[in-house]
Amino acid sequence: MRTVRVTFVLPGGRERVCEARLGETLLDVARQEDIAIEGACGGSMACATCHVIVEPGFFERLPVASPEEEDMLDLAESLAPTSRLGCQIALDASLDGLVVNVPKTSLLE
């Protein structure tokens, strides 16, 4: 398997299903698919504008967030128990079918 399927659930409930290459981050995929996640720092983990909320069944498959990511998440609006930064989620085969909710606060206006 060289790709995985990722579903972004946008505010209002509209879903965007995307094929993504292994190793890409969620922020990379969003940008390639014209999903307007801000990602102001370009993926250097210096902001929280690529904040996503991971569906619980997939959240458990992710590596534990680093202390630096946790610090950045403290700055995110709409924080949830399964919140992560999209720039820190590197896709692998175990994440095929991943579903993430994109808070309105993470979208470019």
NORZIZI-V951952 format. One record per residue. N is the residue number from 0. OMEGA is omega in radians with two decimals (999 if undefined). Layout:
n->N omega->OMEGA
n->N omega->OMEGA
This chain:
n->0 omega->3.14
n->1 omega->3.11
n->2 omega->3.03
n->3 omega->3.09
n->4 omega->3.13
n->5 omega->3.06
n->6 omega->3.02
n->7 omega->3.06
n->8 omega->-3.06
n->9 omega->3.07
n->10 omega->-3.09
n->11 omega->3.05
n->12 omega->3.13
n->13 omega->-3.12
n->14 omega->3.02
n->15 omega->3.12
n->16 omega->-3.05
n->17 omega->2.95
n->18 omega->-3.09
n->19 omega->3.10
n->20 omega->3.07
n->21 omega->3.13
n->22 omega->3.10
n->23 omega->3.03
n->24 omega->3.08
n->25 omega->3.11
n->26 omega->3.08
n->27 omega->-3.10
n->28 omega->3.13
n->29 omega->-3.13
n->30 omega->3.14
n->31 omega->-3.08
n->32 omega->3.14
n->33 omega->2.99
n->34 omega->-2.90
n->35 omega->3.00
n->36 omega->-2.99
n->37 omega->-3.13
n->38 omega->-3.00
n->39 omega->-3.09
n->40 omega->3.11
n->41 omega->3.10
n->42 omega->-3.12
n->43 omega->3.12
n->44 omega->3.10
n->45 omega->3.10
n->46 omega->3.12
n->47 omega->-3.02
n->48 omega->3.00
n->49 omega->3.14
n->50 omega->3.03
n->51 omega->3.09
n->52 omega->-3.05
n->53 omega->3.07
n->54 omega->-3.01
n->55 omega->-3.12
n->56 omega->3.12
n->57 omega->-3.12
n->58 omega->-3.11
n->59 omega->-3.14
n->60 omega->-3.10
n->61 omega->2.98
n->62 omega->3.12
n->63 omega->3.11
n->64 omega->3.10
n->65 omega->3.07
n->66 omega->3.12
n->67 omega->3.11
n->68 omega->3.11
n->69 omega->3.11
n->70 omega->3.13
n->71 omega->3.13
n->72 omega->3.09
n->73 omega->3.14
n->74 omega->-3.06
n->75 omega->2.99
n->76 omega->3.10
n->77 omega->-3.11
n->78 omega->3.13
n->79 omega->-3.14
n->80 omega->-3.13
n->81 omega->3.11
n->82 omega->3.04
n->83 omega->3.02
n->84 omega->-3.12
n->85 omega->-3.14
n->86 omega->-3.09
n->87 omega->3.12
n->88 omega->3.07
n->89 omega->-3.04
n->90 omega->3.02
n->91 omega->-3.03
n->92 omega->-3.13
n->93 omega->-3.11
n->94 omega->3.09
n->95 omega->-3.09
n->96 omega->-3.12
n->97 omega->3.08
n->98 omega->3.09
n->99 omega->3.05
n->100 omega->-3.13
n->101 omega->3.10
n->102 omega->3.11
n->103 omega->-3.11
n->104 omega->3.13
n->105 omega->-3.08
n->106 omega->2.99
n->107 omega->3.11
n->108 omega->999
